[in-house]
Amino acid sequence: MLRRIVFALLFLVPAAVAGQLPDFTELVEKQGAAVVNISTTQSVRNPLLPQIPNLQEDDPFYEFFRRFIPSPGPREFQSQSLGSGFVISSDGYILTNAHVVDAADEVTVKLNDKREFKAKVIGADRRTDVALIKIDAGGLQPVRFGDPTRLKVGEWVVAIGSPFGFENSVTAGIVSAKGRSLPQENFVPFIQTDVAVNPGNSGGPLFNLRGEVVGVNSQIYSRTGGFMGLSFAIPIDVANDIAQQLRTTGKVTRGRIGVVIQSITKELAESFGLARPAGALVSSVEKGGPADKAGVESGDVILRFDGKPVNSSEDLPRIVGATRPGSKVTVQIWRNKAGRDVQLVVAEMQDDRATRLSRRGGKPPAMASQYGMALADLSEAQRKELKVDGGVLVENAQGAAARAGIRRGDVILAVNNQDIKSVEQFKELMSQLDKGRIVALLIRRGANSLYVPFRVDVG
């Protein structure tokens, strides 16, 4: 009898486990028609041409180059690429990635029923990697949008796209993480999944099990160029907001408040009297910018913006960027171990500007070795170039200073938000602090400012 029970369980258990796995067939049947294949062509100049002189036939050297120098081929050739997209309105608007259609001379859309259309690029936003294109077609099946905020880590998701040109390929996986920040991607809280995504999937939809689009597959993390279990999707609410702006105005506007921020570490939180590492630390404030006019200062920690919590420094650019220019908002800041509210008017983000400062002048006169640092007073020329009234120059950093991240060439402007005017003042101030205490050093590095937590261990 026992043998029969065991024998039955061997067959029943796999069946029960299989019954718990999701069935994607209905989702694919209903939503697959909304997914499109996108191919682009672009004219690229032959890189070998500059090596060959552009000579006329009557030039004495023309015959020499014709005989002895291999022909570089045509002046231009056509570069082709593939991607994916999905229909968001029945009249032919399609959402995809900006990098899929970037610089394309011609964009072709192939529908699920094999019909092909030339597409017009309505607009593209490189900051979020979102593009909106339009084909001259009607009666198309659009996708249904879901709510990415309701996604849970571990939830099943499905991608449909054209990896390596294999149209309408379906892959599935789970949500690995939410709100991921990637290098140089400050405006997108990416959805991380382990769904197999490869070149050609870019711009395709990420579905939840209800058949709703929750994201736009954008990029992968890979050391080989192929899928390695880390794929990232743009939340559909972010992508749709960009698409609507591109559709109505042809461009994207973002808010800015004129601050440079950095992350709050455990040590910095301790030095500022915060209960936990949270918020965005303001390392510098643009003079005359919205934050400056509102009274925000270097050393403030922004905890909330327009009612939205700023849990980390990565949250602030997204929240501010999504705020319409001209909006008057309340900002909660932490200053001198207490919270306070300020109000500011959000400005519009312009093109990125880069500034580069060089150090001029002779060697500063006063020098001292302190806390693993060789310090020197700034010369008058250096102060003018940096536009500061004081500060001390780090001529060398080793030991505790180097471990804290202080580098040669840094300028220490303040200790716990108390301005430093000279090496002597720095030494006196540090000597008054208890050994083992963590202080926040405001550092000017190049054109940027940042706070560095530093433990007072040696005098």
Backbone hydrogen bonds, N-H to C=O, Kabsch-Sander energy under -0.5 kcal/mol:
donor,donor_aa,acceptor,acceptor_aa,energy
5,I,1,M,-2.0
6,V,2,L,-2.4
7,F,3,R,-2.3
8,A,4,R,-2.2
9,L,5,I,-2.3
10,L,6,V,-1.7
11,F,7,F,-0.7
11,F,8,A,-0.8
12,L,8,A,-2.0
13,V,9,L,-2.6
15,A,11,F,-1.0
16,A,12,L,-2.3
17,V,13,V,-2.6
18,A,14,P,-2.7
19,G,15,A,-1.8
20,Q,16,A,-0.8
20,Q,17,V,-1.1
21,L,17,V,-0.6
21,L,18,A,-0.9
24,F,22,P,-0.6
28,V,24,F,-2.4
29,E,25,T,-2.4
30,K,26,E,-2.1
31,Q,27,L,-2.6
32,G,28,V,-2.2
34,A,31,Q,-1.6
35,V,32,G,-1.3
36,V,85,G,-2.5
37,N,110,K,-2.4
38,I,83,G,-2.6
39,S,108,T,-2.6
40,T,81,S,-2.4
41,T,106,E,-2.0
42,Q,79,S,-2.2
44,V,42,Q,-0.5
44,V,77,F,-3.0
46,N,75,R,-3.2
49,L,46,N,-1.3
51,Q,48,L,-1.6
52,I,49,L,-2.1
55,L,53,P,-1.3
59,D,56,Q,-1.7
62,Y,59,D,-1.5
63,E,59,D,-0.5
65,F,61,F,-2.3
66,R,62,Y,-2.0
67,R,63,E,-1.9
68,F,64,F,-2.6
69,I,65,F,-1.5
77,F,44,V,-2.4
79,S,42,Q,-3.5
79,S,77,F,-0.5
81,S,40,T,-1.8
83,G,38,I,-2.6
84,S,202,S,-3.0
85,G,36,V,-1.6
86,F,95,L,-1.7
87,V,34,A,-2.6
88,I,93,Y,-2.6
89,S,93,Y,-1.0
92,G,89,S,-1.6
94,I,133,I,-3.0
95,L,86,F,-2.5
96,T,131,A,-2.2
100,V,97,N,-0.7
101,V,97,N,-0.9
101,V,98,A,-0.5
102,D,98,A,-1.2
104,A,101,V,-1.9
105,D,41,T,-2.4
106,E,41,T,-1.7
107,V,119,A,-0.5
108,T,39,S,-3.2
109,V,117,F,-3.2
110,K,37,N,-2.8
111,L,109,V,-0.5
111,L,115,R,-3.0
112,N,33,A,-0.6
114,K,111,L,-1.8
117,F,109,V,-2.4
119,A,107,V,-3.1
120,K,134,K,-2.8
122,I,120,K,-0.8
122,I,132,L,-2.0
123,G,132,L,-1.5
125,D,130,V,-3.2
126,R,124,A,-0.5
129,D,125,D,-1.3
130,V,125,D,-1.7
131,A,96,T,-2.5
132,L,123,G,-2.6
133,I,94,I,-2.6
134,K,120,K,-2.4
135,I,92,G,-1.9
136,D,118,K,-0.5
137,A,135,I,-1.8
140,L,90,S,-2.1
143,V,87,V,-2.2
144,R,211,G,-0.5
146,G,213,V,-2.8
150,R,147,D,-1.8
151,L,148,P,-1.3
154,G,175,V,-2.4
155,E,152,K,-2.2
157,V,173,G,-2.6
158,V,207,F,-2.3
159,A,171,T,-2.9
160,I,205,P,-1.4
161,G,169,S,-1.9
162,S,200,G,-1.1
164,F,199,P,-3.6
165,G,162,S,-2.0
166,F,163,P,-2.3
167,E,165,G,-1.3
169,S,161,G,-3.1
169,S,166,F,-0.7
171,T,159,A,-2.4
173,G,157,V,-2.2
175,V,155,E,-2.1
176,S,174,I,-0.6
176,S,192,Q,-2.6
177,A,192,Q,-1.8
179,G,189,P,-0.6
180,R,190,F,-2.5
182,L,185,E,-0.7
185,E,182,L,-2.1
190,F,180,R,-1.9
190,F,188,V,-1.3
191,I,233,A,-2.8
192,Q,177,A,-2.3
192,Q,190,F,-0.6
193,T,231,S,-2.6
194,D,174,I,-1.6
197,V,195,V,-0.6
201,N,198,N,-2.8
203,G,217,N,-3.2
204,G,201,N,-2.4
206,L,215,G,-2.4
207,F,158,V,-3.5
207,F,205,P,-0.5
208,N,212,E,-2.3
209,L,156,W,-0.5
211,G,208,N,-1.9
213,V,144,R,-3.3
214,V,206,L,-3.2
214,V,212,E,-0.5
215,G,206,L,-1.3
216,V,234,I,-2.0
217,N,204,G,-2.6
217,N,215,G,-0.5
218,S,232,F,-2.6
219,Q,232,F,-1.6
221,Y,230,L,-2.4
222,S,220,I,-0.6
231,S,193,T,-2.2
232,F,219,Q,-2.9
233,A,191,I,-2.4
234,I,216,V,-2.9
236,I,214,V,-1.9
238,V,235,P,-0.5
239,A,235,P,-2.2
240,N,236,I,-2.9
241,D,237,D,-1.7
242,I,238,V,-1.8
243,A,239,A,-2.5
244,Q,240,N,-2.4
245,Q,241,D,-1.7
246,L,242,I,-2.5
247,R,243,A,-2.2
248,T,244,Q,-2.0
249,T,245,Q,-2.8
250,G,245,Q,-1.0
250,G,246,L,-0.6
251,K,245,Q,-0.7
255,G,320,V,-0.6
255,G,321,G,-0.8
256,R,347,A,-1.9
260,V,284,S,-2.6
262,Q,281,L,-1.8
265,T,263,S,-0.7
269,A,265,T,-2.8
270,E,266,K,-1.9
271,S,267,E,-2.0
272,F,268,L,-2.0
273,G,269,A,-0.6
273,G,270,E,-0.8
274,L,269,A,-2.8
278,A,276,R,-1.0
279,G,310,V,-0.6
280,A,302,I,-1.8
281,L,262,Q,-2.1
282,V,300,D,-3.0
283,S,260,V,-2.6
283,S,281,L,-0.7
284,S,260,V,-1.4
286,E,258,G,-2.9
289,G,286,E,-2.0
291,A,257,I,-2.6
293,K,289,G,-2.5
294,A,290,P,-1.5
295,G,291,A,-0.6
295,G,292,D,-1.1
296,V,291,A,-2.6
299,G,282,V,-3.2
300,D,297,E,-2.0
301,V,334,W,-1.5
302,I,280,A,-2.8
302,I,300,D,-0.5
303,L,301,V,-0.6
303,L,332,Q,-2.8
304,R,332,Q,-1.4
305,F,308,K,-2.6
306,D,330,T,-2.6
307,G,330,T,-0.5
308,K,305,F,-1.9
310,V,303,L,-3.1
311,N,309,P,-0.8
315,D,312,S,-1.3
316,L,312,S,-0.7
318,R,314,E,-0.7
319,I,315,D,-2.2
320,V,316,L,-2.9
321,G,317,P,-2.5
322,A,318,R,-1.7
323,T,320,V,-1.4
326,G,346,V,-3.5
327,S,324,R,-1.9
329,V,327,S,-0.6
329,V,344,L,-2.6
331,V,342,V,-3.5
332,Q,304,R,-2.1
333,I,331,V,-0.6
333,I,340,R,-3.1
334,W,301,V,-1.9
335,R,333,I,-0.5
335,R,338,A,-3.1
338,A,335,R,-0.9
340,R,333,I,-2.3
342,V,331,V,-2.5
344,L,329,V,-2.2
346,V,327,S,-2.7
346,V,344,L,-0.6
347,A,256,R,-2.3
349,M,254,R,-3.0
360,R,358,S,-0.5
368,A,375,L,-2.5
370,Q,368,A,-0.6
370,Q,373,M,-3.6
373,M,370,Q,-1.6
374,A,396,N,-2.5
375,L,368,A,-3.9
375,L,373,M,-0.7
376,A,393,L,-1.9
377,D,366,A,-2.0
378,L,391,G,-0.9
383,R,379,S,-2.1
384,K,380,E,-2.0
385,E,381,A,-2.1
386,L,382,Q,-2.4
387,K,383,R,-1.1
388,V,383,R,-1.9
391,G,420,I,-2.0
392,V,412,I,-1.9
393,L,376,A,-3.6
394,V,410,D,-3.1
395,E,374,A,-3.5
395,E,393,L,-0.9
396,N,374,A,-1.1
398,Q,372,G,-2.8
401,A,398,Q,-1.3
402,A,398,Q,-0.5
403,R,399,G,-2.3
404,A,400,A,-1.6
405,G,401,A,-0.5
405,G,402,A,-1.1
406,I,401,A,-2.2
409,G,394,V,-3.2
410,D,407,R,-1.8
411,V,444,R,-1.8
412,I,392,V,-2.7
413,L,411,V,-0.7
413,L,442,L,-3.3
414,A,442,L,-1.0
415,V,418,Q,-2.2
416,N,440,A,-2.9
418,Q,415,V,-1.7
419,D,417,N,-0.7
420,I,413,L,-2.8
426,F,422,S,-2.0
427,K,423,V,-2.6
428,E,424,E,-2.3
429,L,425,Q,-2.6
430,M,426,F,-2.5
431,S,427,K,-1.9
432,Q,428,E,-0.8
432,Q,429,L,-0.8
433,L,430,M,-1.3
436,G,456,V,-4.7
437,R,434,D,-1.8
439,V,437,R,-0.5
439,V,454,F,-3.0
441,L,439,V,-0.7
441,L,452,V,-2.7
442,L,414,A,-2.5
442,L,440,A,-0.6
443,I,441,L,-0.7
443,I,450,L,-3.5
444,R,411,V,-2.9
445,R,443,I,-0.6
445,R,448,N,-3.1
446,G,444,R,-0.5
448,N,445,R,-2.0
450,L,443,I,-2.5
452,V,441,L,-2.5
454,F,439,V,-2.9
456,V,437,R,-3.2
456,V,454,F,-0.5
457,D,455,R,-1.2
